[in-house]
Amino acid sequence: MIEVKRGRGRPRSAPSEANASTVQALDRGILLLQALAQHNAVSLSDLAVQVGMPASSAHRLLMTLQQHDFVDFDENTQLWQVGIEAFRVGSAYLSRTNFLEAAREPLRDLMETTGETANLAVIDNAEVVFVAQVETTNPIRAFFSAGTRALMHSSGIGKALLAQMPRRKLEALLQSAGLPQYTSKTLSTPTELYADLKVTANRGWSYDQEERYEGMSCVGAAIRNAQGDLVGGMSVSGPSVRFDPLQVVVIGLKVKAAADQVTLTLGGKV
């Protein structure tokens, strides 16, 4: 067995970056914070390799973020973690529209009536970002941690949103992100995807049949705000063996009803 020595949390020296402009430093700091959010805890050396910058540079930026509680450093383990201030700032995004509050009860009801994990996600360019989840009690279930991202073409919620977008906006999003194939069932060509979106638009809910993860399926529906803008969506997800054709239709109607309830609560029209 080969023992790999773990990088320490602080470099032996941290030379100044006098030539780095304020904008460059901010950009690199945000990059570090985004990378850090992908780990529960990570060493400085691993984090620096991930973002592609010298450990001394990464350390200086992390120290600045630590002063403002955006990151934490554990002296015992020599590992860095996301700090409480990052949570406070991120939470402000949801609180500004009461989106999460409006979805809280419908999300729980959806899990109870379908028996599957219920999810809530918001739009971020060509991706959806999962912001809340109510897990089923079934021992085998789907799980997405808060902050998980997915390209729209391979997501139940994402396809529900794409199906309601104007063609020009839809094409612009797909051109910017592409159609990566994750499984043999991913809709990775425009012809396949557009056909699926047409069906989705007609019935009001989407069906992701193992298009992102083998053995996992998802049914989603879109949510609009008071201005009529698409803001996010709800879905249920779980093992494909529990999503037989008849059950999918029943789940689809329930997901759409829950999403419509959130839309109405936000002042939108169904």
MARLUMVEX-240187 format. One record per residue: x, y, z of N, C-alpha, C in turn. Coordinates in steps of 0.05 Angstrom, whole numbers, always signed. Layout:
REM MARLUMVEX-240187
{{X Y Z} {X Y Z} {X Y Z}};
...
This chain:
REM MARLUMVEX-240187
{{+17 -24 +0} {+0 +0 +0} {+17 +25 +0}};
{{+11 +44 -17} {+26 +69 -19} {+13 +90 -3}};
{{+27 +102 +15} {+16 +123 +32} {+20 +150 +18}};
{{-2 +164 +15} {-1 +191 +3} {-2 +212 +25}};
{{+18 +228 +26} {+19 +249 +46} {+0 +271 +40}};
{{-18 +278 +58} {-38 +299 +54} {-25 +326 +56}};
{{-32 +344 +37} {-22 +371 +39} {-32 +386 +63}};
{{-16 +403 +74} {-24 +418 +98} {-42 +441 +90}};
{{-54 +453 +110} {-73 +474 +105} {-61 +501 +101}};
{{-35 +505 +107} {-22 +530 +104} {+6 +526 +91}};
{{+13 +542 +72} {+40 +539 +60} {+61 +550 +79}};
{{+86 +543 +74} {+108 +554 +91} {+113 +583 +86}};
{{+106 +592 +63} {+109 +621 +57} {+87 +630 +39}};
{{+79 +655 +41} {+57 +665 +25} {+65 +692 +13}};
{{+81 +692 -8} {+90 +717 -20} {+67 +734 -29}};
{{+72 +760 -30} {+51 +779 -37} {+45 +777 -67}};
{{+21 +786 -74} {+13 +787 -102} {+9 +816 -110}};
{{+30 +831 -110} {+28 +860 -114} {+17 +867 -142}};
{{+22 +849 -162} {+14 +855 -189} {-15 +848 -195}};
{{-28 +834 -176} {-56 +826 -180} {-75 +849 -176}};
{{-92 +854 -195} {-111 +876 -191} {-134 +867 -173}};
{{-149 +887 -163} {-171 +881 -145} {-191 +863 -159}};
{{-197 +868 -184} {-217 +851 -198} {-207 +823 -202}};
{{-181 +820 -208} {-170 +793 -211} {-171 +778 -184}};
{{-164 +792 -163} {-165 +779 -137} {-193 +770 -129}};
{{-213 +787 -135} {-240 +780 -129} {-249 +756 -145}};
{{-242 +757 -170} {-249 +735 -188} {-238 +708 -178}};
{{-213 +709 -170} {-199 +685 -161} {-210 +676 -134}};
{{-218 +695 -117} {-230 +689 -91} {-256 +674 -94}};
{{-273 +684 -113} {-299 +672 -119} {-294 +644 -130}};
{{-275 +640 -147} {-268 +614 -158} {-261 +595 -136}};
{{-245 +604 -117} {-238 +587 -94} {-262 +579 -78}};
{{-280 +598 -73} {-304 +593 -57} {-322 +573 -71}};
{{-325 +576 -97} {-341 +557 -112} {-329 +529 -111}};
{{-303 +527 -113} {-290 +501 -112} {-293 +489 -84}};
{{-290 +505 -64} {-292 +496 -36} {-319 +485 -30}};
{{-340 +497 -43} {-368 +488 -38} {-373 +459 -48}};
{{-354 +449 -64} {-357 +422 -75} {-347 +401 -55}};
{{-335 +409 -33} {-324 +391 -13} {-335 +397 +15}};
{{-336 +376 +31} {-342 +381 +59} {-318 +394 +73}};
{{-294 +385 +66} {-269 +396 +76} {-247 +388 +57}};
{{-227 +405 +53} {-206 +400 +33} {-181 +413 +42}};
{{-158 +401 +35} {-132 +412 +41} {-126 +435 +22}};
{{-108 +453 +30} {-100 +475 +13} {-88 +466 -13}};
{{-70 +446 -11} {-57 +436 -35} {-77 +425 -55}};
{{-96 +409 -46} {-116 +398 -64} {-134 +419 -77}};
{{-141 +439 -60} {-158 +461 -70} {-143 +477 -91}};
{{-117 +483 -86} {-101 +499 -104} {-98 +484 -131}};
{{-95 +458 -130} {-92 +442 -155} {-119 +443 -170}};
{{-141 +441 -156} {-167 +441 -169} {-173 +467 -184}};
{{-165 +490 -173} {-171 +515 -186} {-148 +525 -203}};
{{-125 +511 -202} {-103 +517 -219} {-88 +542 -211}};
{{-81 +546 -186} {-65 +569 -177} {-45 +560 -156}};
{{-24 +575 -152} {-4 +568 -132} {-16 +567 -104}};
{{-6 +549 -88} {-16 +546 -61} {-14 +572 -45}};
{{+8 +586 -49} {+12 +611 -34} {-9 +632 -42}};
{{-16 +633 -67} {-37 +652 -76} {-64 +644 -65}};
{{-70 +618 -66} {-96 +608 -55} {-98 +613 -25}};
{{-75 +610 -12} {-76 +614 +17} {-82 +643 +24}};
{{-70 +662 +10} {-74 +690 +15} {-104 +697 +12}};
{{-116 +687 -9} {-144 +692 -15} {-162 +679 +7}};
{{-155 +655 +15} {-170 +641 +35} {-169 +656 +62}};
{{-146 +667 +68} {-143 +682 +93} {-161 +706 +93}};
{{-164 +719 +70} {-182 +742 +68} {-211 +734 +71}};
{{-218 +712 +58} {-245 +701 +61} {-251 +693 +90}};
{{-230 +682 +103} {-234 +673 +131} {-239 +697 +149}};
{{-227 +719 +144} {-231 +743 +160} {-260 +752 +160}};
{{-274 +746 +138} {-302 +754 +135} {-321 +730 +140}};
{{-310 +708 +150} {-326 +684 +157} {-338 +670 +133}};
{{-327 +674 +109} {-337 +660 +85} {-324 +632 +84}};
{{-301 +628 +97} {-289 +602 +98} {-279 +597 +127}};
{{-276 +572 +134} {-266 +565 +161} {-241 +547 +157}};
{{-223 +548 +176} {-199 +531 +175} {-197 +516 +201}};
{{-195 +489 +199} {-193 +472 +223} {-163 +467 +228}};
{{-153 +477 +251} {-125 +475 +258} {-117 +446 +262}};
{{-135 +429 +272} {-129 +401 +278} {-125 +384 +253}};
{{-144 +388 +234} {-143 +372 +210} {-128 +385 +187}};
{{-123 +412 +190} {-110 +428 +169} {-127 +428 +144}};
{{-153 +428 +147} {-171 +428 +124} {-188 +454 +124}};
{{-196 +462 +100} {-212 +486 +96} {-241 +478 +90}};
{{-260 +495 +99} {-288 +489 +95} {-303 +516 +89}};
{{-327 +513 +78} {-344 +537 +73} {-353 +547 +100}};
{{-353 +574 +103} {-361 +587 +128} {-390 +595 +130}};
{{-398 +604 +153} {-426 +611 +158} {-435 +635 +142}};
{{-417 +654 +136} {-425 +678 +122} {-433 +671 +93}};
{{-421 +651 +82} {-428 +642 +55} {-457 +632 +54}};
{{-465 +619 +76} {-493 +609 +78} {-512 +633 +80}};
{{-505 +653 +97} {-522 +676 +100} {-527 +691 +74}};
{{-505 +695 +60} {-507 +709 +34} {-524 +693 +14}};
{{-518 +667 +12} {-533 +650 -6} {-563 +649 +0}};
{{-569 +649 +26} {-597 +647 +34} {-613 +672 +26}};
{{-599 +694 +23} {-613 +719 +16} {-625 +717 -12}};
{{-614 +700 -29} {-625 +697 -56} {-653 +686 -55}};
{{-657 +666 -38} {-683 +653 -36} {-703 +671 -21}};
{{-694 +684 +0} {-712 +700 +16} {-723 +724 +2}};
{{-710 +733 -19} {-719 +757 -33} {-746 +753 -48}};
{{-752 +728 -54} {-777 +723 -69} {-797 +706 -53}};
{{-789 +696 -29} {-805 +678 -13} {-810 +652 -29}};
{{-793 +646 -48} {-796 +623 -65} {-796 +597 -48}};
{{-776 +595 -31} {-773 +571 -14} {-797 +568 +5}};
{{-806 +590 +17} {-828 +588 +35} {-854 +580 +21}};
{{-858 +590 -3} {-882 +583 -18} {-882 +554 -26}};
{{-859 +542 -29} {-857 +514 -37} {-855 +494 -15}};
{{-852 +504 +10} {-846 +485 +32} {-868 +464 +36}};
{{-893 +472 +39} {-914 +453 +44} {-920 +436 +19}};
{{-923 +449 -5} {-927 +432 -29} {-906 +411 -33}};
{{-881 +418 -26} {-859 +399 -29} {-862 +375 -11}};
{{-870 +380 +14} {-874 +359 +33} {-898 +342 +25}};
{{-920 +355 +17} {-944 +340 +9} {-938 +323 -15}};
{{-921 +333 -33} {-915 +318 -57} {-899 +292 -50}};
{{-881 +294 -31} {-867 +270 -23} {-886 +250 -10}};
{{-904 +260 +6} {-922 +241 +20} {-942 +228 +1}};
{{-952 +243 -19} {-972 +231 -37} {-960 +213 -59}};
{{-934 +217 -66} {-921 +200 -86} {-904 +179 -74}};
{{-894 +183 -49} {-876 +164 -37} {-848 +166 -46}};
{{-842 +187 -62} {-815 +191 -73} {-803 +218 -64}};
{{-777 +221 -66} {-764 +245 -58} {-773 +269 -75}};
{{-780 +291 -62} {-790 +315 -76} {-768 +336 -76}};
{{-764 +349 -99} {-742 +368 -102} {-752 +395 -112}};
{{-737 +416 -104} {-743 +443 -113} {-717 +455 -125}};
{{-719 +468 -148} {-695 +479 -161} {-701 +506 -174}};
{{-681 +522 -177} {-683 +548 -190} {-667 +549 -215}};
{{-673 +568 -233} {-658 +570 -258} {-633 +586 -254}};
{{-611 +577 -267} {-586 +593 -268} {-574 +589 -296}};
{{-581 +607 -314} {-573 +605 -342} {-582 +578 -354}};
{{-564 +561 -363} {-572 +536 -376} {-573 +513 -356}};
{{-572 +519 -330} {-573 +498 -310} {-596 +503 -291}};
{{-603 +482 -276} {-620 +485 -253} {-603 +479 -228}};
{{-609 +493 -206} {-594 +490 -181} {-614 +481 -160}};
{{-610 +457 -149} {-628 +447 -128} {-624 +462 -102}};
{{-646 +472 -91} {-645 +489 -67} {-659 +476 -43}};
{{-676 +456 -48} {-690 +444 -25} {-699 +416 -34}};
{{-702 +399 -14} {-710 +371 -19} {-724 +360 +6}};
{{-744 +344 +1} {-757 +328 +22} {-754 +299 +15}};
{{-738 +285 +31} {-731 +257 +24} {-753 +238 +32}};
{{-757 +218 +15} {-776 +196 +22} {-764 +179 +44}};
{{-781 +163 +57} {-771 +145 +77} {-762 +118 +66}};
{{-767 +114 +39} {-757 +90 +27} {-727 +87 +30}};
{{-718 +63 +36} {-688 +59 +39} {-672 +65 +14}};
{{-684 +59 -9} {-671 +65 -35} {-684 +90 -46}};
{{-669 +112 -48} {-681 +137 -57} {-661 +155 -70}};
{{-672 +176 -83} {-655 +195 -96} {-646 +216 -75}};
{{-623 +228 -80} {-613 +249 -62} {-597 +270 -78}};
{{-604 +296 -74} {-589 +318 -86} {-583 +338 -63}};
{{-559 +342 -57} {-552 +362 -37} {-558 +390 -47}};
{{-564 +408 -29} {-569 +436 -36} {-545 +447 -51}};
{{-550 +460 -74} {-529 +471 -90} {-521 +454 -113}};
{{-531 +429 -114} {-525 +411 -137} {-536 +424 -163}};
{{-520 +422 -184} {-528 +434 -210} {-532 +412 -230}};
{{-550 +418 -250} {-554 +399 -272} {-561 +415 -297}};
{{-549 +407 -319} {-557 +419 -345} {-586 +413 -350}};
{{-601 +432 -362} {-630 +429 -364} {-638 +405 -381}};
{{-623 +399 -403} {-632 +378 -421} {-631 +350 -408}};
{{-617 +347 -385} {-615 +321 -372} {-628 +321 -345}};
{{-647 +339 -341} {-660 +342 -314} {-690 +343 -318}};
{{-705 +330 -300} {-734 +332 -302} {-744 +360 -300}};
{{-735 +375 -280} {-743 +403 -277} {-733 +419 -300}};
{{-708 +414 -309} {-697 +429 -331} {-713 +426 -356}};
{{-721 +402 -363} {-737 +397 -387} {-765 +410 -385}};
{{-776 +410 -361} {-802 +423 -357} {-800 +453 -363}};
{{-777 +465 -355} {-772 +493 -360} {-767 +499 -389}};
{{-750 +483 -402} {-744 +486 -430} {-769 +485 -447}};
{{-787 +467 -439} {-811 +463 -455} {-829 +488 -456}};
{{-826 +506 -437} {-843 +530 -436} {-828 +555 -446}};
{{-804 +552 -455} {-788 +575 -464} {-794 +582 -494}};
{{-792 +607 -502} {-793 +614 -530} {-770 +600 -545}};
{{-775 +593 -570} {-755 +577 -585} {-728 +591 -587}};
{{-728 +617 -590} {-702 +631 -593} {-686 +629 -567}};
{{-699 +633 -544} {-685 +630 -519} {-676 +602 -514}};
{{-693 +583 -521} {-686 +555 -518} {-660 +548 -534}};
{{-660 +557 -558} {-637 +551 -575} {-611 +564 -565}};
{{-614 +589 -555} {-591 +603 -544} {-579 +588 -520}};
{{-596 +578 -503} {-587 +564 -479} {-573 +538 -487}};
{{-585 +524 -505} {-573 +498 -513} {-546 +502 -528}};
{{-544 +523 -544} {-519 +529 -558} {-497 +536 -538}};
{{-505 +550 -516} {-484 +558 -497} {-474 +534 -480}};
{{-492 +515 -475} {-484 +493 -457} {-479 +467 -471}};
{{-490 +464 -496} {-487 +438 -510} {-506 +417 -499}};
{{-503 +393 -510} {-520 +371 -501} {-503 +347 -494}};
{{-488 +349 -472} {-471 +326 -464} {-487 +301 -458}};
{{-476 +278 -465} {-490 +253 -460} {-479 +240 -435}};
{{-498 +235 -416} {-490 +223 -390} {-496 +193 -389}};
{{-517 +185 -402} {-524 +156 -403} {-533 +150 -432}};
{{-539 +125 -437} {-548 +117 -464} {-575 +129 -470}};
{{-590 +139 -450} {-616 +150 -454} {-617 +180 -454}};
{{-595 +193 -450} {-594 +223 -451} {-602 +233 -479}};
{{-619 +253 -479} {-628 +265 -504} {-606 +284 -513}};
{{-588 +274 -529} {-563 +289 -535} {-563 +300 -564}};
{{-586 +299 -577} {-588 +312 -604} {-612 +331 -603}};
{{-611 +353 -618} {-634 +372 -618} {-660 +359 -627}};
{{-659 +340 -646} {-683 +327 -655} {-697 +312 -633}};
{{-681 +296 -618} {-692 +280 -596} {-703 +299 -574}};
{{-688 +319 -567} {-696 +337 -546} {-721 +353 -553}};
{{-722 +364 -577} {-745 +380 -585} {-771 +363 -586}};
{{-769 +339 -594} {-792 +321 -595} {-802 +316 -567}};
{{-784 +312 -548} {-791 +307 -520} {-803 +332 -508}};
{{-792 +355 -514} {-802 +380 -503} {-830 +387 -513}};
{{-836 +378 -538} {-863 +383 -549} {-884 +367 -533}};
{{-877 +342 -527} {-895 +325 -511} {-898 +337 -483}};
{{-875 +346 -472} {-875 +357 -445} {-893 +382 -443}};
{{-891 +399 -463} {-907 +424 -464} {-937 +418 -465}};
{{-944 +397 -481} {-972 +391 -484} {-985 +380 -459}};
{{-970 +364 -443} {-982 +351 -420} {-976 +367 -394}};
{{-956 +385 -394} {-951 +402 -371} {-931 +391 -351}};
{{-919 +368 -356} {-899 +357 -339} {-879 +341 -355}};
{{-854 +338 -345} {-833 +325 -359} {-826 +298 -347}};
{{-812 +282 -362} {-804 +255 -353} {-775 +250 -361}};
{{-759 +249 -340} {-730 +242 -344} {-727 +213 -338}};
{{-724 +197 -359} {-722 +168 -356} {-693 +159 -358}};
{{-679 +161 -335} {-651 +152 -334} {-633 +168 -353}};
{{-640 +194 -356} {-625 +211 -375} {-601 +224 -362}};
{{-600 +224 -336} {-577 +235 -321} {-562 +214 -306}};
{{-577 +196 -293} {-565 +175 -277} {-578 +148 -284}};
{{-562 +128 -288} {-572 +101 -294} {-589 +92 -270}};
{{-612 +81 -276} {-629 +70 -256} {-646 +89 -240}};
{{-644 +116 -247} {-659 +136 -233} {-677 +151 -252}};
{{-702 +156 -244} {-720 +172 -261} {-731 +195 -246}};
{{-742 +214 -261} {-752 +239 -248} {-775 +251 -265}};
{{-794 +263 -251} {-817 +276 -264} {-818 +304 -253}};
{{-819 +325 -271} {-818 +352 -262} {-838 +370 -275}};
{{-842 +394 -262} {-860 +414 -273} {-849 +442 -266}};
{{-856 +462 -282} {-845 +488 -279} {-861 +506 -261}};
{{-848 +527 -250} {-860 +546 -232} {-855 +574 -243}};
{{-875 +591 -243} {-873 +619 -252} {-878 +638 -228}};
{{-868 +663 -231} {-873 +683 -210} {-896 +701 -218}};
{{-900 +722 -203} {-922 +741 -208} {-920 +755 -235}};
{{-895 +758 -245} {-890 +771 -270} {-892 +752 -294}};
{{-898 +727 -288} {-900 +707 -309} {-873 +695 -317}};
{{-852 +702 -303} {-825 +691 -310} {-822 +663 -299}};
{{-808 +646 -314} {-801 +620 -305} {-779 +623 -284}};
{{-783 +614 -260} {-764 +617 -238} {-752 +591 -228}};
{{-765 +569 -233} {-755 +544 -223} {-775 +522 -227}};
{{-773 +501 -212} {-791 +478 -215} {-790 +459 -192}};
{{-809 +440 -192} {-811 +419 -173} {-809 +392 -187}};
{{-800 +372 -173} {-799 +345 -184} {-800 +324 -163}};
{{-805 +300 -171} {-801 +277 -154} {-781 +258 -168}};
{{-764 +245 -154} {-744 +228 -166} {-740 +203 -149}};
{{-732 +181 -162} {-728 +156 -148} {-719 +134 -167}};
{{-717 +110 -157} {-708 +87 -174} {-728 +83 -196}};
{{-719 +77 -220} {-736 +73 -244} {-755 +50 -240}};
{{-748 +31 -224} {-766 +7 -221} {-792 +15 -208}};
{{-793 +39 -195} {-818 +48 -183} {-833 +68 -201}};
{{-823 +72 -226} {-835 +91 -244} {-846 +75 -269}};
{{-865 +58 -265} {-877 +44 -288} {-895 +64 -302}};
{{-902 +59 -328} {-916 +78 -345} {-941 +89 -332}};
{{-958 +73 -320} {-983 +83 -308} {-976 +101 -284}};
{{-957 +93 -268} {-949 +108 -244} {-938 +135 -252}};
{{-923 +136 -274} {-911 +161 -283} {-932 +182 -289}};
{{-954 +173 -302} {-976 +192 -308} {-988 +203 -282}};
{{-993 +186 -263} {-1004 +194 -238} {-986 +214 -224}};
{{-960 +207 -223} {-940 +225 -210} {-938 +251 -225}};
{{-939 +250 -252} {-937 +275 -268} {-959 +295 -261}};
{{-984 +285 -258} {-1006 +302 -251} {-1003 +314 -223}};
{{-993 +298 -205} {-988 +308 -178} {-966 +329 -177}};
{{-945 +324 -192} {-923 +344 -192} {-932 +370 -204}};
{{-947 +368 -226} {-957 +393 -239} {-976 +408 -220}};
{{-993 +394 -205} {-1011 +407 -187} {-996 +421 -164}};
{{-974 +408 -155} {-958 +421 -134} {-943 +445 -144}};
{{-932 +443 -168} {-918 +466 -180} {-938 +489 -185}};
{{-961 +482 -195} {-982 +503 -199} {-990 +517 -174}};
{{-990 +502 -152} {-997 +514 -126} {-977 +534 -118}};
{{-951 +528 -122} {-930 +547 -116} {-932 +572 -134}};
{{-937 +568 -160} {-941 +590 -178} {-963 +609 -169}};
{{-985 +598 -160} {-1008 +614 -151} {-1000 +629 -125}};
{{-986 +616 -107} {-977 +629 -82} {-959 +652 -88}};
{{-942 +650 -109} {-924 +672 -116} {-938 +694 -132}};
{{-964 +690 -137} {-979 +710 -152} {-980 +706 -182}};
{{-970 +683 -190} {-969 +677 -219} {-995 +665 -229}};
{{-997 +661 -255} {-1021 +649 -267} {-1014 +621 -278}};
{{-1032 +602 -274} {-1028 +576 -284} {-1039 +574 -313}};
